[in-house]
């Protein structure tokens, strides 16, 4: 008999994300381009979402997943029919995993000219302390 060696494979837990959900609108959904900045007090997400305003943005925080959605309605002129199109209109959606270093109760967002800014304030970090060791 020969000894066989098999490697164990670690199975990652399944994560349910909005990408696995079935869409409820029959529209294109784009992943907006973002820039992420860090300051001493905040993490700032800047997302490019043309055609979105404050009434058509939805931001949710569920457990540790921050999801931004933007809904855009096409602006077709009356009595015209499209004969050529290069610019596609659709909704936007993107999700981020938020660490425990973010103050979830004080997240703020603004949108102007199709640019969404989300401020994620950092929590005060726990102060280091000296632990005294006693003889047994």
Beta strands, then each sheet from edge to edge (+ up, - down):
strand 1: 29-30
strand 2: 34-38
strand 3: 42-48
strand 4: 57-62
strand 5: 65-70
strand 6: 91-97
strand 7: 108-112
strand 8: 115-121
sheet 1: 1+ 6+ 5- 4+
sheet 2: 2+ 3- 8+ 7-
end
